[in-house]
Amino acid sequence: MTLAPPDMICFALYSAQHAMQQAYAPLLEDLGLTYPQYLVMTALWDEDAVTVGALGRSLQLESNTLTPLLKRLEAQALITRTRDKADERRVLVALTGAGRVMQERARHIPQCLADRIGLPVEELVRMREELNNLRDRLRAPVEG
């Protein structure tokens, strides 16, 4: 049996993710950030001065995806990347003053998105947990 895209869960997730990025775009325009850059910044606002590896784990991104994002944020003077003096193999990522100031300018964004979605917070939390559960099931090793 073949399903048409509108009948596929993968298409529903893909199109919802695309719509989410489109909803964020006008809110992030004033900050000069793309959606992936915003995710990096929110992770750093939550925990500043972390290794690239730790940041990648928290965002579930591989370094080959994360590094170009970090380079662009560094070019915008929002973050710094420095070698760890204790272990030269590790690169530390930290917010600059401008990066910390941006957090206040972005404080309204989560509420704007919640308002746009129009669901109660409890429903949004339930939906997030279901999506995380789906993600974890898909990442689990296939038993054969």
C-alpha positions as CSV (number, residue, x, y, z in Angstrom):
1,M,0.0,0.0,0.0
2,T,1.3,3.4,-0.9
3,L,0.2,6.5,0.9
4,A,-0.1,10.0,-0.6
5,P,2.1,12.6,1.2
6,P,-0.9,14.2,3.1
7,D,-1.6,10.8,4.6
8,M,1.9,10.2,5.8
9,I,3.1,11.1,9.3
10,C,6.5,12.0,8.0
11,F,4.9,14.6,5.7
12,A,2.8,16.0,8.6
13,L,6.0,16.4,10.7
14,Y,8.0,17.8,7.7
15,S,5.3,20.4,6.8
16,A,4.7,21.3,10.4
17,Q,8.4,21.9,10.9
18,H,8.5,24.0,7.8
19,A,5.5,26.1,9.0
20,M,7.2,26.5,12.4
21,Q,10.3,28.0,10.8
22,Q,8.1,30.3,8.7
23,A,6.3,31.5,11.8
24,Y,9.7,32.2,13.5
25,A,11.2,34.1,10.5
26,P,9.5,37.5,11.0
27,L,10.3,37.4,14.8
28,L,13.9,36.6,14.2
29,E,14.4,39.1,11.3
30,D,14.9,42.0,13.8
31,L,17.6,39.9,15.5
32,G,19.3,39.0,12.3
33,L,19.1,35.3,13.1
34,T,18.0,32.3,11.2
35,Y,15.9,29.7,13.1
36,P,18.9,27.3,13.5
37,Q,21.0,30.2,14.8
38,Y,18.2,31.1,17.2
39,L,18.3,27.5,18.6
40,V,22.0,27.8,19.2
41,M,21.6,31.1,20.9
42,T,18.8,29.8,23.2
43,A,21.0,26.9,24.1
44,L,23.8,29.3,25.1
45,W,21.4,31.5,27.0
46,D,20.4,28.5,29.0
47,E,24.0,27.4,29.6
48,D,26.9,29.7,28.5
49,A,30.5,28.7,27.9
50,V,30.2,25.1,26.8
51,T,32.1,22.9,24.5
52,V,31.1,22.5,20.9
53,G,30.4,18.8,21.7
54,A,28.1,19.6,24.6
55,L,26.3,22.2,22.5
56,G,25.9,19.7,19.7
57,R,24.5,17.1,22.1
58,S,22.0,19.6,23.6
59,L,20.8,20.6,20.1
60,Q,21.2,17.1,18.7
61,L,23.4,18.4,15.9
62,E,26.5,16.9,14.4
63,S,29.6,19.1,14.4
64,N,29.5,19.4,10.6
65,T,26.1,21.0,10.9
66,L,26.9,23.0,14.0
67,T,30.3,24.5,13.0
68,P,29.0,26.6,10.1
69,L,26.2,28.0,12.4
70,L,28.9,28.9,15.0
71,K,31.1,30.5,12.4
72,R,28.2,32.8,11.3
73,L,27.3,33.7,14.9
74,E,31.0,34.5,15.6
75,A,31.1,36.7,12.5
76,Q,28.1,38.6,13.9
77,A,30.1,39.0,17.2
78,L,27.5,37.2,19.2
79,I,29.7,34.3,20.4
80,T,33.4,33.4,20.7
81,R,35.1,30.1,20.0
82,T,38.3,29.4,21.8
83,R,40.5,26.4,22.4
84,D,40.3,24.9,25.9
85,K,43.6,25.6,27.6
86,A,43.3,22.4,29.5
87,D,42.6,20.3,26.4
88,E,43.4,21.8,23.0
89,R,41.1,19.3,21.3
90,R,38.1,21.0,22.9
91,V,36.6,24.2,21.6
92,L,34.6,26.3,24.0
93,V,31.7,28.4,22.9
94,A,30.7,31.5,24.9
95,L,28.4,34.4,24.4
96,T,29.8,37.9,23.9
97,G,28.3,40.9,25.5
98,A,26.2,41.5,22.4
99,G,25.0,37.8,22.6
100,R,23.9,38.3,26.2
101,V,22.1,41.5,25.3
102,M,20.3,39.8,22.5
103,Q,18.6,37.5,25.0
104,E,16.5,40.4,26.3
105,R,15.6,41.4,22.8
106,A,14.4,37.9,22.1
107,R,12.5,37.3,25.4
108,H,9.1,37.9,23.7
109,I,9.6,35.2,21.0
110,P,8.4,32.1,22.9
111,Q,5.1,33.8,23.9
112,C,4.5,35.1,20.4
113,L,4.8,31.6,19.1
114,A,2.6,30.2,21.8
115,D,0.0,32.8,21.0
116,R,0.3,32.1,17.3
117,I,-0.3,28.3,17.9
118,G,-3.3,29.1,20.1
119,L,-3.2,26.1,22.3
120,P,-3.1,26.0,26.1
121,V,0.4,25.5,27.7
122,E,-0.6,22.1,28.9
123,E,-1.5,21.0,25.4
124,L,1.8,22.3,24.0
125,V,3.7,20.5,26.7
126,R,1.8,17.2,26.0
127,M,2.5,17.7,22.2
128,R,6.2,18.3,22.8
129,E,6.5,15.2,25.0
130,E,4.7,13.1,22.3
131,L,7.1,14.4,19.6
132,N,10.1,13.7,21.8
133,N,8.8,10.2,22.4
134,L,8.4,9.7,18.7
135,R,11.9,10.9,18.1
136,D,13.3,8.6,20.7
137,R,11.5,5.6,19.3
138,L,12.8,6.4,15.8
139,R,16.4,6.7,17.1
140,A,16.2,3.5,19.1
141,P,18.1,0.5,17.6
142,V,15.9,-1.7,15.5
143,E,15.6,-5.1,17.0
144,G,15.9,-7.8,14.4
